[in-house]
Amino acid sequence: MNKIFIAVLAGAAFSAYANDVAEGRAKAEVACALCHGPTGQATLPNAPNLAGQQAIYLNEQLRNYRSGKRQNEVMNMIAKPLTDADISHLAAWFSAVKVTVEAP
């Protein structure tokens, strides 16, 4: 009985996570892609790569930009209108992206 309950919870958690990733991807295409690239691999030299970063780190940094605790003129402006759900979705998306490295 406990194994079934755990399996149901795990399935629900995975489904919620998949939704978060999909919503984060859609939000990133609008809010983040210009600087950080559509998959979190930066297109601008001063923008960090977000792909593969831990969700907890991305959550904290976006919240810090939104509150003004962390200062960056562009990021503060972009993060200000983000909801907690937006931030969670973005963090889920970028943390889910597998980082690929090409040989020079």
C-alpha positions in Angstrom: 0.0 0.0 0.0 2.8 2.4 0.9 4.6 1.7 -2.3 1.6 2.5 -4.4 1.1 5.8 -2.5 4.7 6.8 -3.0 4.5 5.9 -6.7 1.3 8.1 -7.1 3.1 11.0 -5.3 6.2 10.6 -7.4 4.1 10.6 -10.6 2.2 13.7 -9.5 5.5 15.4 -8.6 7.0 14.5 -12.0 3.9 15.7 -13.8 4.0 19.1 -11.9 7.7 19.4 -12.7 7.1 18.7 -16.4 4.5 21.5 -16.4 6.9 23.8 -14.6 9.6 23.1 -17.2 7.2 23.7 -20.1 5.9 26.9 -18.7 9.4 28.0 -17.9 10.6 27.3 -21.4 7.7 29.5 -22.8 8.5 32.3 -20.3 12.2 32.1 -21.1 11.6 32.6 -24.8 10.0 35.9 -24.0 12.0 37.2 -21.1 15.4 35.6 -21.2 16.4 34.4 -24.7 17.8 37.6 -26.0 20.7 37.6 -23.6 20.8 34.1 -22.2 19.8 32.2 -25.3 16.7 30.1 -25.8 18.3 27.2 -24.0 20.2 29.2 -21.4 23.5 29.2 -23.3 24.3 32.8 -23.4 24.3 34.7 -26.7 25.9 37.9 -25.2 29.5 37.9 -23.8 28.5 39.5 -20.5 25.5 37.2 -19.9 26.0 34.1 -17.9 25.0 30.6 -19.0 21.9 29.5 -17.1 21.6 26.0 -18.6 22.2 23.2 -16.1 22.3 25.6 -13.1 20.6 24.3 -9.9 17.0 25.4 -9.6 17.4 26.5 -6.0 20.3 28.8 -7.1 18.3 30.3 -10.0 15.2 30.8 -7.8 17.2 32.7 -5.2 19.0 34.9 -7.7 15.9 35.8 -9.6 14.2 36.7 -6.3 17.2 38.8 -5.3 17.0 40.7 -8.6 13.3 41.2 -8.2 13.6 42.6 -4.7 16.7 44.7 -5.5 18.9 42.8 -3.1 21.1 41.9 -6.1 21.8 44.8 -8.4 21.9 44.8 -12.2 20.1 47.4 -14.2 18.7 45.0 -16.8 18.0 42.0 -14.6 16.2 44.2 -11.9 13.9 45.5 -14.6 13.2 42.1 -16.1 12.8 40.3 -12.7 10.5 43.0 -11.2 7.2 41.8 -12.8 8.0 38.1 -12.3 5.7 36.2 -10.0 6.9 33.5 -7.6 5.4 30.9 -10.1 7.2 32.5 -13.0 10.5 32.3 -11.1 9.9 28.6 -10.2 9.0 27.8 -13.8 12.1 29.5 -15.2 14.3 27.8 -12.6 12.8 24.4 -13.5 13.4 25.0 -17.2 17.0 26.2 -17.1 18.0 23.5 -14.5 16.4 20.8 -16.8 18.5 21.8 -19.9 21.4 19.5 -20.5 24.6 21.3 -21.0 26.5 20.4 -24.1 30.1 21.4 -24.8 31.7 21.4 -28.2 35.4 21.0 -28.7 37.1 24.1 -30.0 
